[in-house]
Amino acid sequence: MLVCEKCGGTNIEEKRWVNPNTNEIGGTASDGEDDDNYCNDCQLHVGIIEEKNFKKSSEFPEFLEKIDWSLLREQKQTIIDIIDNGELNPRFFGHLNGMIELIDAIQDFATDVMGFTEKEVFDLDTEE
């Protein structure tokens, strides 16, 4: 069975040729690029792989799997608010900015490698 390479789900689609007169579905129109495939669960263009080749998230350090994404987003926003307030000792700006970059890297790793959805990690609808 074929699955999404990010989440391991089977709710995936790929480009196909369709005869516009008969609606008969022909062969794949994909040239193997990720943009030819779509995962409805991740809501992203993704690679499609054999299920046996899917890397389960359990291969990653346990602490990454236990992150409370909502709390991390709140903590990140708090740091951003402190920086934006402008009353920060310049000596601490670099430290706090580095923490923002670390949180960004953790969030990117979770979506790009571990298979978490962007909605789950970033919750873009509520993030300012």
FENUR-V997890 format. One record per run of one state. SS is the DSSP state (A for helix, B for strand, O for the rest). FROM is the first residue (numbers start at 1). LEN is the number of residues. If there is no record, write none. Layout:
((SS FROM LEN) (SS FROM LEN))
This chain:
((O 1 1) (B 2 3) (O 5 7) (B 12 3) (O 15 1) (B 16 3) (O 19 6) (B 25 4) (O 29 5) (A 34 3) (B 37 3) (O 40 4) (B 44 2) (O 46 2) (B 48 3) (A 51 3) (O 54 3) (A 57 3) (O 60 2) (A 62 4) (O 66 3) (A 69 17) (O 86 4) (A 90 23) (O 113 5) (A 118 5) (O 123 6))
